[in-house]
């Protein structure tokens, strides 16, 4: 196992812990082969390019928004996962 892989794995674990803390009850993981972040929320499989993107997808799914397209409905107040 290379040092780069170990560093990547440690970073993934830190991001995963933050997502699990921010979204309790939502299964979140990083796909080592796809290099994408994934979440299972309410029977929906969500995909994100980054931890922030998967967080945004979870927020949108909780609001009932279309997670694959643009949706003008945003949560009220600041949220670190929304751009």
Backbone as JSON Lines, residues from 0, in Angstrom:
{"i":0,"aa":"X","n":[0.86,-1.17,0.0],"ca":[0.0,0.0,0.0],"c":[0.91,1.24,0.0]}
{"i":1,"aa":"X","n":[0.66,2.15,-0.91],"ca":[1.51,3.33,-1.04],"c":[1.18,4.36,0.04]}
{"i":2,"aa":"X","n":[2.15,5.24,0.27],"ca":[1.93,6.33,1.23],"c":[0.82,7.27,0.75]}
{"i":3,"aa":"X","n":[0.75,7.49,-0.57],"ca":[-0.29,8.35,-1.12],"c":[-1.66,7.77,-0.83]}
{"i":4,"aa":"X","n":[-1.81,6.45,-1.03],"ca":[-3.1,5.81,-0.75],"c":[-3.44,5.95,0.72]}
{"i":5,"aa":"X","n":[-2.47,5.77,1.6],"ca":[-2.72,5.9,3.05],"c":[-3.17,7.32,3.39]}
{"i":6,"aa":"X","n":[-2.52,8.32,2.78],"ca":[-2.9,9.71,3.03],"c":[-4.3,9.98,2.51]}
{"i":7,"aa":"X","n":[-4.61,9.47,1.31],"ca":[-5.95,9.63,0.75],"c":[-6.99,8.97,1.66]}
{"i":8,"aa":"X","n":[-6.69,7.76,2.11],"ca":[-7.63,7.03,2.96],"c":[-7.86,7.78,4.27]}
{"i":9,"aa":"X","n":[-6.83,8.37,4.83],"ca":[-6.99,9.14,6.06],"c":[-7.86,10.38,5.81]}
{"i":10,"aa":"X","n":[-7.66,11.03,4.69],"ca":[-8.48,12.2,4.34],"c":[-9.94,11.79,4.13]}
{"i":11,"aa":"X","n":[-10.16,10.67,3.44],"ca":[-11.53,10.18,3.22],"c":[-12.21,9.9,4.55]}
{"i":12,"aa":"X","n":[-11.47,9.31,5.47],"ca":[-12.05,8.97,6.78],"c":[-12.44,10.24,7.54]}
{"i":13,"aa":"X","n":[-11.62,11.27,7.47],"ca":[-11.96,12.54,8.14],"c":[-13.21,13.15,7.52]}
{"i":14,"aa":"X","n":[-13.28,13.16,6.2],"ca":[-14.45,13.71,5.53],"c":[-15.7,12.88,5.83]}
{"i":15,"aa":"X","n":[-15.54,11.58,5.84],"ca":[-16.65,10.69,6.13],"c":[-17.18,10.93,7.55]}
{"i":16,"aa":"X","n":[-16.28,11.07,8.5],"ca":[-16.7,11.33,9.89],"c":[-17.48,12.64,9.98]}
{"i":17,"aa":"X","n":[-17.03,13.66,9.25],"ca":[-17.75,14.95,9.27],"c":[-19.14,14.81,8.65]}
{"i":18,"aa":"X","n":[-19.24,14.1,7.53],"ca":[-20.55,13.91,6.89],"c":[-21.48,13.1,7.78]}
{"i":19,"aa":"X","n":[-20.97,12.06,8.41],"ca":[-21.81,11.24,9.3],"c":[-22.28,12.06,10.5]}
{"i":20,"aa":"X","n":[-21.44,12.95,10.98],"ca":[-21.82,13.82,12.1],"c":[-22.89,14.82,11.64]}
{"i":21,"aa":"X","n":[-22.72,15.38,10.44],"ca":[-23.67,16.38,9.93],"c":[-24.99,15.78,9.48]}
{"i":22,"aa":"X","n":[-24.97,14.51,9.06],"ca":[-26.18,13.86,8.54],"c":[-26.38,12.5,9.22]}
{"i":23,"aa":"X","n":[-26.72,12.52,10.52],"ca":[-26.89,11.25,11.23],"c":[-27.99,10.4,10.58]}
{"i":24,"aa":"X","n":[-27.74,9.12,10.52],"ca":[-28.71,8.19,9.95],"c":[-28.62,8.02,8.44]}
{"i":25,"aa":"X","n":[-27.79,8.83,7.78],"ca":[-27.6,8.71,6.34],"c":[-26.32,7.91,6.1]}
{"i":26,"aa":"X","n":[-26.42,6.87,5.31],"ca":[-25.23,6.08,4.97],"c":[-24.44,6.84,3.92]}
{"i":27,"aa":"X","n":[-23.16,7.11,4.21],"ca":[-22.3,7.85,3.29],"c":[-21.0,7.07,3.15]}
{"i":28,"aa":"X","n":[-20.46,7.02,1.93],"ca":[-19.18,6.35,1.71],"c":[-18.47,6.95,0.5]}
{"i":29,"aa":"X","n":[-17.18,6.68,0.43],"ca":[-16.38,7.09,-0.72],"c":[-16.07,5.86,-1.54]}
{"i":30,"aa":"X","n":[-16.34,5.92,-2.84],"ca":[-16.07,4.8,-3.74],"c":[-14.63,4.89,-4.26]}
{"i":31,"aa":"X","n":[-13.79,4.0,-3.79],"ca":[-12.37,4.04,-4.19],"c":[-12.21,3.84,-5.7]}
{"i":32,"aa":"X","n":[-13.07,3.07,-6.32],"ca":[-12.94,2.83,-7.76],"c":[-13.61,3.93,-8.58]}
{"i":33,"aa":"X","n":[-14.73,4.43,-8.1],"ca":[-15.43,5.49,-8.84],"c":[-14.85,6.86,-8.55]}
{"i":34,"aa":"X","n":[-14.16,6.97,-7.4],"ca":[-13.61,8.25,-6.93],"c":[-14.73,9.28,-6.73]}
{"i":35,"aa":"X","n":[-15.87,8.78,-6.31],"ca":[-17.05,9.61,-6.04],"c":[-17.54,9.35,-4.62]}
{"i":36,"aa":"X","n":[-18.25,10.33,-4.07],"ca":[-18.9,10.19,-2.79],"c":[-20.33,9.72,-3.03]}
{"i":37,"aa":"X","n":[-20.81,8.83,-2.18],"ca":[-22.14,8.24,-2.32],"c":[-22.89,8.34,-1.0]}
{"i":38,"aa":"X","n":[-24.21,8.42,-1.09],"ca":[-25.06,8.42,0.11],"c":[-26.34,7.69,-0.22]}
{"i":39,"aa":"X","n":[-26.87,7.02,0.78],"ca":[-28.18,6.38,0.67],"c":[-29.1,7.1,1.65]}
{"i":40,"aa":"X","n":[-30.06,7.79,1.08],"ca":[-31.0,8.56,1.89],"c":[-32.42,8.24,1.44]}
{"i":41,"aa":"X","n":[-33.23,7.77,2.38],"ca":[-34.65,7.47,2.12],"c":[-34.83,6.62,0.87]}
{"i":42,"aa":"X","n":[-33.97,5.62,0.7],"ca":[-34.07,4.72,-0.43],"c":[-33.53,5.28,-1.73]}
{"i":43,"aa":"X","n":[-32.94,6.47,-1.69],"ca":[-32.38,7.1,-2.88],"c":[-30.86,7.04,-2.84]}
{"i":44,"aa":"X","n":[-30.26,6.64,-3.92],"ca":[-28.8,6.62,-4.04],"c":[-28.36,7.95,-4.62]}
{"i":45,"aa":"X","n":[-27.54,8.66,-3.86],"ca":[-27.06,9.98,-4.27],"c":[-25.57,9.91,-4.57]}
{"i":46,"aa":"X","n":[-25.11,10.72,-5.51],"ca":[-23.71,10.73,-5.92],"c":[-23.19,12.15,-5.89]}
{"i":47,"aa":"X","n":[-21.93,12.32,-5.44],"ca":[-21.31,13.63,-5.42],"c":[-19.85,13.55,-5.8]}
{"i":48,"aa":"X","n":[-19.36,14.63,-6.39],"ca":[-17.94,14.68,-6.78],"c":[-17.02,14.93,-5.6]}
{"i":49,"aa":"X","n":[-17.52,15.66,-4.62],"ca":[-16.74,16.05,-3.45],"c":[-17.59,15.86,-2.19]}
{"i":50,"aa":"X","n":[-16.98,15.92,-1.01],"ca":[-17.79,15.85,0.21],"c":[-18.83,16.97,0.27]}
{"i":51,"aa":"X","n":[-18.45,18.17,-0.15],"ca":[-19.41,19.28,-0.14],"c":[-20.56,19.01,-1.11]}
{"i":52,"aa":"X","n":[-20.26,18.42,-2.27],"ca":[-21.29,18.14,-3.26],"c":[-22.25,17.06,-2.75]}
{"i":53,"aa":"X","n":[-21.74,16.01,-2.11],"ca":[-22.66,14.98,-1.59],"c":[-23.49,15.56,-0.45]}
{"i":54,"aa":"X","n":[-22.9,16.46,0.33],"ca":[-23.67,17.14,1.38],"c":[-24.81,17.95,0.79]}
{"i":55,"aa":"X","n":[-24.53,18.65,-0.31],"ca":[-25.56,19.42,-1.01],"c":[-26.65,18.5,-1.55]}
{"i":56,"aa":"X","n":[-26.26,17.35,-2.09],"ca":[-27.24,16.4,-2.61],"c":[-28.15,15.88,-1.49]}
{"i":57,"aa":"X","n":[-27.58,15.63,-0.33],"ca":[-28.38,15.15,0.81],"c":[-29.36,16.24,1.25]}
{"i":58,"aa":"X","n":[-28.9,17.48,1.35],"ca":[-29.78,18.59,1.73],"c":[-30.93,18.7,0.74]}
{"i":59,"aa":"X","n":[-30.61,18.65,-0.55],"ca":[-31.65,18.76,-1.58],"c":[-32.64,17.58,-1.5]}
{"i":60,"aa":"X","n":[-32.12,16.38,-1.26],"ca":[-33.01,15.22,-1.15],"c":[-33.93,15.36,0.06]}
{"i":61,"aa":"X","n":[-33.41,15.89,1.16],"ca":[-34.25,16.1,2.35],"c":[-35.37,17.08,2.08]}
{"i":62,"aa":"X","n":[-35.11,18.02,1.18],"ca":[-36.13,19.02,0.85],"c":[-37.08,18.53,-0.23]}
{"i":63,"aa":"X","n":[-36.79,17.36,-0.8],"ca":[-37.63,16.83,-1.86],"c":[-37.29,17.41,-3.22]}
{"i":64,"aa":"X","n":[-36.13,18.07,-3.33],"ca":[-35.73,18.68,-4.6],"c":[-35.16,17.62,-5.54]}
{"i":65,"aa":"X","n":[-35.13,17.96,-6.81],"ca":[-34.5,17.12,-7.82],"c":[-33.0,17.2,-7.62]}
{"i":66,"aa":"X","n":[-32.37,16.1,-7.24],"ca":[-30.93,16.12,-6.95],"c":[-30.08,16.05,-8.21]}
{"i":67,"aa":"X","n":[-30.69,15.85,-9.35],"ca":[-29.91,15.73,-10.58],"c":[-29.93,17.0,-11.42]}
{"i":68,"aa":"X","n":[-30.78,17.92,-11.1],"ca":[-30.86,19.14,-11.88],"c":[-30.9,20.35,-10.97]}
{"i":69,"aa":"X","n":[-30.9,21.51,-11.58],"ca":[-30.96,22.74,-10.81],"c":[-32.34,22.87,-10.18]}
{"i":70,"aa":"X","n":[-32.37,23.37,-8.98],"ca":[-33.64,23.58,-8.29],"c":[-33.52,24.88,-7.51]}
{"i":71,"aa":"X","n":[-34.42,25.81,-7.71],"ca":[-34.3,27.09,-7.03],"c":[-34.61,27.05,-5.54]}
{"i":72,"aa":"X","n":[-35.19,25.96,-5.05],"ca":[-35.53,25.89,-3.63],"c":[-34.28,25.63,-2.82]}
{"i":73,"aa":"X","n":[-33.9,26.56,-2.0],"ca":[-32.72,26.43,-1.14],"c":[-33.17,26.55,0.3]}
{"i":74,"aa":"X","n":[-32.42,25.97,1.22],"ca":[-32.81,26.07,2.63],"c":[-32.68,27.51,3.11]}
{"i":75,"aa":"X","n":[-33.5,27.87,4.07],"ca":[-33.41,29.19,4.66],"c":[-32.2,29.25,5.55]}
{"i":76,"aa":"X","n":[-31.51,30.35,5.52],"ca":[-30.32,30.53,6.36],"c":[-29.1,29.87,5.75]}
{"i":77,"aa":"X","n":[-27.95,30.16,6.31],"ca":[-26.71,29.61,5.76],"c":[-26.59,28.11,6.03]}
{"i":78,"aa":"X","n":[-25.99,27.45,5.12],"ca":[-25.71,26.03,5.29],"c":[-24.41,25.72,4.58]}
{"i":79,"aa":"X","n":[-23.49,25.1,5.22],"ca":[-22.15,24.96,4.65],"c":[-22.09,24.05,3.44]}
{"i":80,"aa":"X","n":[-23.14,23.32,3.16],"ca":[-23.12,22.43,2.02],"c":[-23.78,23.03,0.79]}
{"i":81,"aa":"X","n":[-24.31,24.21,0.92],"ca":[-24.95,24.84,-0.22],"c":[-24.03,25.91,-0.77]}
{"i":82,"aa":"X","n":[-23.95,25.97,-2.09],"ca":[-23.06,26.97,-2.69],"c":[-23.77,28.29,-2.88]}
